[in-house]
């Protein structure tokens, strides 16, 4: 099918560009800026998009646009660093901006062009700016601090934005990307959930052949859809393994077993491993170390199970792209690590499996679309996300059985009250967002003074976190009703022994991440 290629210069939203293009039903892949011409051009792209990145184009060793991109004669769209690289390499002038430009801005067209047709609200994030256009280019839009906020070479079909059209903070950004993909590049909109499924099935069959395959399932959206996809591809070659780590939410272990056996009907092995994980995590406080320990412990358990069933060489994981981008996997050398995800950066180098990751380059909303197309029930597809390391990364400080019990109770109360108030599922309507994409409790390693029954207490603190997001690359805190928050806090303090303070997290992503660890 027709496709576009995003060349990645290291921005944390690079994959989001590809996601937005796919939203326009055009297949799109993200590849490193220094990938070989053969690797990129074998996709037969209809055009290129150059991502943002943390470097400055005039620095020694800064990433460059490969020559084959210009030699291809295909349309190019540069975004932020991609715009500056385009200008710099084609003879323009890029310097540090007199005043950096971060956050909301308004751009206005300077002359008729096929992309920016009126004043637009956009999201800026740059410290450099273009101060001299390369030959053949004209400025097509400006903002208060960027005289050249967008530029174009109409003859060569080169366009560039200083702002980020891929983020939701640029409300009409997807329309700009759609216009570039469909009209400028002439790509056909053929990327649909059904085509995602067909391509994934083909890849899985090519990878595993007739071998038996283990699937690591947690009952969450990602691992369930990944398991369903692989089962559709290879049938009874698949064995699902559910490891009860003791790090799950209240009542979750039973729910997981019922969901997998009832709805998927796969062969299921259950491993009780709570004590193993608790012992491995004893005394560990650093969140990176927690993730690494959990990742390795998972793999060792799966290796033991594999030996019992004849050692199949393949392991299915529900890894999705936000896991990859935040772990800064080796194929994104320009990106900076945010945190290691247990099923990406936490895997031991000597593990005895080849990974099968059918969702590795999909976002959460794409995963749900695939799940719906596979016929999975709504209660699985719309289940709130839960991190693979479980409550270990929501129990800040040392992970103990007692602290996990406090966290489970607080989290269950929060979830119950959100459900009763109708806020457990995200809904969009005309500039309004209701509900939550993800909501949970966090136990902090902080004790504070309180008063209960006229007596002084010195007990633990629970933080509540609830966010709205479509893609989990950026997120905003959920504006929950005050009376709902008051009810949750009152119940937690009264019903959960050992807690005397509840706080609500009102930080967006970025600068924070969704999880606390």
Residue pairs with C-beta under 8 A, 6 or more apart in sequence:
1 27
1 188
1 190
1 191
1 195
2 26
2 27
2 46
2 186
2 187
2 188
2 190
3 26
3 27
3 28
3 29
3 43
3 44
3 45
3 46
3 187
4 21
4 26
4 27
4 28
4 45
4 46
4 47
4 48
4 49
4 181
4 185
4 187
5 28
5 29
5 30
5 31
5 40
5 43
5 45
5 47
5 48
5 49
6 14
6 15
6 17
6 18
6 21
6 28
6 29
6 30
6 31
6 48
6 49
6 50
6 51
7 31
7 32
7 33
7 35
7 40
7 48
7 49
7 50
7 51
7 65
7 66
7 69
7 82
8 14
8 15
8 30
8 31
8 32
8 33
8 51
8 53
8 332
8 334
8 335
9 33
9 50
9 51
9 52
9 53
9 55
9 63
9 81
9 82
9 85
9 334
10 51
10 52
10 53
10 54
10 55
10 63
10 81
10 332
10 333
10 334
10 335
10 336
11 51
11 52
11 53
11 54
11 80
11 81
11 335
12 325
12 335
12 336
12 338
12 473
12 510
13 51
13 52
13 164
13 166
13 167
13 473
13 474
14 30
14 51
14 52
14 53
14 325
14 332
14 335
15 30
15 321
15 324
15 325
15 361
15 363
15 473
16 166
16 167
16 471
16 473
16 474
17 28
17 30
17 49
17 51
17 79
17 166
17 177
18 28
18 29
18 30
18 361
19 28
19 166
19 321
19 363
19 366
19 471
19 473
20 165
20 166
20 173
20 174
20 177
21 28
21 49
21 177
21 181
22 28
22 191
22 366
23 174
24 174
24 177
24 178
24 181
24 182
24 189
25 189
25 190
25 191
25 192
26 181
26 182
26 187
26 188
26 189
26 190
26 191
27 190
27 191
27 195
28 49
28 191
29 43
29 361
30 51
30 361
31 39
31 40
32 331
32 332
32 333
32 334
33 50
33 63
33 64
33 65
33 66
33 334
34 63
34 66
37 66
37 68
40 66
40 68
41 68
41 72
45 74
46 74
46 75
46 181
46 185
46 186
46 187
47 74
47 75
47 76
47 77
47 157
47 180
47 181
47 184
47 185
47 187
48 69
48 72
48 74
48 75
48 76
48 77
49 76
49 77
49 78
49 79
49 82
49 180
50 65
50 76
50 77
50 78
50 79
50 81
50 82
50 83
50 85
50 86
50 160
51 79
51 80
51 81
51 82
52 79
52 80
52 81
52 82
52 125
52 126
52 164
53 63
53 80
53 81
53 82
53 334
54 81
54 334
54 336
55 62
55 63
55 81
55 334
56 62
56 84
56 94
56 96
56 127
56 128
57 81
57 84
57 85
57 87
57 88
57 89
57 94
57 128
58 88
58 94
58 95
58 128
62 85
63 81
63 85
63 334
64 85
64 89
65 82
65 85
65 86
65 89
69 76
74 157
74 185
75 157
75 158
75 159
75 180
75 184
75 185
76 86
76 156
76 157
76 158
76 159
76 160
77 159
77 160
77 161
77 177
77 180
77 184
78 84
78 85
78 86
78 87
78 158
78 159
78 160
78 161
79 160
79 161
79 163
79 164
79 165
79 166
80 125
80 126
80 161
80 162
80 163
80 164
81 126
82 160
83 130
83 150
83 151
83 160
83 161
83 162
84 94
84 126
84 128
84 129
84 130
86 134
86 158
86 160
87 93
87 94
87 130
87 132
87 133
87 134
87 137
87 151
87 160
88 94
90 134
90 135
90 136
90 137
91 134
91 135
92 130
92 132
92 133
92 134
92 137
93 130
93 131
93 132
94 128
94 129
94 130
94 131
95 128
95 129
95 131
96 127
96 128
97 126
97 127
97 128
97 129
97 145
97 146
99 145
100 126
100 127
101 124
101 125
101 126
101 129
101 143
101 145
101 146
101 162
102 124
102 125
102 126
103 123
103 124
103 125
104 121
104 122
104 123
104 124
104 169
105 121
105 122
105 123
105 124
105 143
105 144
105 145
105 146
105 149
105 163
106 119
106 120
106 121
106 122
106 143
106 144
107 116
107 119
107 120
107 122
107 141
107 142
107 143
107 146
107 149
107 150
107 163
108 118
108 119
108 120
108 141
108 142
108 143
109 116
109 117
109 118
109 119
109 140
109 141
110 138
110 139
110 140
110 141
110 142
111 138
111 139
111 140
113 140
113 141
113 150
113 152
113 154
114 179
114 183
114 184
115 140
115 150
115 152
115 159
115 176
115 179
115 180
115 184
116 140
116 141
116 150
116 176
120 141
120 170
120 171
120 172
121 170
121 171
121 172
122 143
122 149
122 161
122 163
122 164
122 165
122 169
122 170
122 173
123 163
123 164
123 167
123 169
123 170
123 173
124 143
124 145
124 146
124 162
124 163
124 164
125 164
126 162
129 145
129 146
129 147
129 148
129 162
130 146
130 148
130 151
130 162
131 147
131 148
133 139
133 148
133 151
134 153
136 153
136 155
136 156
137 151
137 152
137 153
137 158
138 151
138 152
138 153
138 154
139 147
139 148
139 149
139 150
139 151
140 150
140 151
140 152
140 159
141 149
141 150
141 161
142 148
142 149
143 149
143 162
143 163
146 162
148 162
149 161
149 162
149 163
150 159
150 160
150 161
150 162
150 163
151 159
151 160
152 158
152 159
152 160
157 184
159 180
159 184
161 176
163 170
164 170
164 173
165 173
165 174
165 176
165 177
166 173
166 177
167 173
167 474
168 470
168 474
169 474
170 176
181 187
182 189
193 366
193 369
193 370
193 372
193 373
194 373
196 362
196 366
196 369
196 370
196 373
197 229
197 232
197 370
197 373
197 374
200 229
200 233
200 358
200 370
201 229
201 232
201 233
203 358
204 229
204 230
204 233
204 234
204 356
204 358
205 233
205 234
207 314
207 354
207 356
208 234
208 237
208 314
208 356
210 237
211 237
211 312
211 313
211 314
212 237
212 238
212 239
212 309
212 310
212 312
212 314
213 230
213 234
213 237
213 238
213 239
213 312
213 314
213 315
213 316
213 356
214 238
214 239
214 240
214 241
214 302
214 305
214 306
214 309
214 312
214 314
214 315
214 316
214 353
215 223
215 226
215 227
215 230
215 238
215 239
215 240
215 241
215 266
215 315
215 316
216 223
216 241
216 243
216 298
216 302
216 315
216 316
216 317
216 318
216 343
217 223
217 224
217 227
217 240
217 241
217 242
217 256
217 260
217 268
217 318
218 242
218 256
218 318
218 386
218 388
219 242
219 252
219 255
219 256
219 257
219 259
219 260
219 383
220 318
220 383
220 385
220 386
221 318
221 364
221 367
221 368
221 371
221 380
221 381
221 382
221 383
221 385
222 318
222 319
222 320
222 359
222 364
222 367
222 385
223 317
223 318
224 259
224 260
224 264
224 318
224 371
224 376
224 380
225 318
225 359
225 367
225 368
225 370
225 371
225 374
225 376
225 381
226 316
226 317
226 318
226 357
226 358
226 359
227 238
227 240
227 260
227 264
227 266
227 316
227 318
228 264
228 371
228 374
228 376
229 358
229 359
229 370
229 374
230 238
230 316
230 356
230 358
231 238
231 264
231 266
232 374
236 267
238 266
238 267
238 316
239 266
239 267
239 269
239 309
239 312
240 260
240 264
240 266
240 267
240 268
240 269
241 268
241 269
241 271
241 302
241 305
242 256
242 257
242 260
242 268
242 269
242 270
242 271
243 271
243 273
243 298
243 301
243 302
244 253
244 270
244 271
244 272
244 273
244 274
245 273
245 274
245 277
245 294
245 298
245 390
246 273
246 274
246 275
246 277
246 278
246 401
246 404
247 274
247 277
247 294
247 389
247 390
247 391
247 392
247 399
247 404
248 256
248 386
248 390
248 391
249 386
249 391
249 408
249 411
249 412
249 415
250 408
250 409
250 411
250 412
251 412
252 386
257 268
257 270
259 379
259 380
260 266
260 268
261 268
263 376
263 377
263 380
269 305
269 309
271 301
271 305
273 297
273 301
276 297
276 301
277 294
277 297
277 392
278 399
278 400
278 401
280 293
280 294
280 297
281 290
281 293
281 294
281 392
281 398
281 399
282 398
283 398
284 290
284 293
284 398
284 399
285 397
285 398
285 445
287 339
287 393
287 396
287 517
288 339
288 340
290 389
290 392
290 393
290 399
290 517
291 339
291 340
291 341
291 342
291 345
291 346
291 389
291 393
292 340
292 342
292 345
292 346
293 346
294 342
294 346
294 388
294 389
294 390
294 392
295 340
295 342
295 343
295 345
295 346
295 347
295 348
295 389
296 346
296 347
296 348
298 342
298 343
298 388
299 347
299 348
299 351
299 353
300 348
302 315
302 353
303 351
303 352
303 353
306 312
306 315
306 352
306 353
311 352
313 352
313 353
313 354
314 353
314 354
314 355
314 356
315 353
315 354
315 355
315 356
316 355
316 356
316 357
316 358
317 343
317 355
317 356
317 357
318 343
318 357
318 359
319 341
319 343
319 344
319 355
319 357
319 359
319 360
320 359
320 360
320 362
320 363
320 364
320 367
321 360
321 361
321 362
321 363
322 363
322 364
322 471
322 472
322 473
323 341
323 343
323 344
324 332
324 341
324 344
324 360
324 361
325 332
325 335
325 338
325 473
326 337
326 338
326 339
326 341
326 513
327 337
327 338
327 339
327 340
327 341
327 344
327 345
328 335
328 336
328 337
328 338
328 345
329 344
329 345
337 345
338 513
339 513
339 517
340 346
341 387
341 388
342 388
342 389
343 388
347 355
359 367
359 370
362 370
363 471
363 472
363 473
364 385
364 471
364 472
365 470
365 471
368 381
368 382
371 380
371 381
372 381
382 425
384 415
384 424
384 436
384 437
384 438
384 439
384 440
385 437
385 438
385 472
387 393
387 394
387 515
391 399
391 404
391 407
391 408
391 411
392 399
393 515
393 516
393 517
394 407
394 411
394 440
394 441
394 442
394 443
394 515
394 516
394 517
395 403
395 404
395 407
395 442
395 443
396 442
396 443
396 444
396 445
396 516
396 517
397 403
397 443
397 444
397 445
398 445
402 498
403 443
403 460
406 443
406 460
406 462
406 496
406 497
406 498
406 499
407 441
407 442
407 443
407 462
409 492
409 495
409 496
410 441
410 443
410 462
410 492
410 496
410 499
410 502
411 440
411 441
413 441
413 488
413 491
413 492
413 495
413 496
414 439
414 440
414 441
414 464
414 488
414 492
415 424
415 439
415 440
417 484
417 487
417 488
417 491
418 424
418 436
418 439
418 466
418 480
418 484
421 481
421 484
422 435
423 434
423 435
423 436
423 439
423 466
423 478
423 480
423 484
424 435
424 436
424 439
425 435
425 436
426 433
426 434
426 435
426 436
426 437
426 468
427 433
427 434
427 435
428 434
433 468
433 476
433 478
435 468
435 478
436 466
436 467
436 468
436 478
436 480
437 467
437 468
437 469
437 470
437 472
437 475
438 465
438 466
438 467
438 469
438 472
438 475
438 514
439 464
439 465
439 466
439 467
439 478
440 464
440 465
440 466
441 462
441 463
441 464
441 465
441 492
442 462
442 463
442 464
442 465
442 505
442 516
443 460
443 461
443 462
444 460
444 461
444 462
444 463
446 460
446 461
447 458
447 459
447 460
447 461
448 458
448 459
448 461
448 500
448 501
449 456
449 457
449 458
450 456
450 457
450 458
450 459
450 500
450 501
451 457
452 500
457 500
458 500
459 498
459 499
459 500
459 501
460 498
460 499
460 500
460 501
461 499
461 500
461 501
461 502
461 503
462 492
462 496
462 499
462 501
462 502
462 503
463 502
463 503
463 504
463 505
463 516
464 485
464 488
464 489
464 502
464 503
464 504
464 505
465 477
465 505
465 514
465 516
466 477
466 478
466 480
467 475
467 476
467 477
467 478
467 509
467 514
468 475
468 476
468 477
468 478
469 475
469 476
469 509
469 514
472 514
473 509
474 508
474 509
474 510
475 508
475 509
475 514
476 508
476 509
477 505
477 506
477 507
477 508
480 504
485 504
488 502
489 502
492 499
492 502
493 499
493 500
493 501
493 502
505 512
505 516
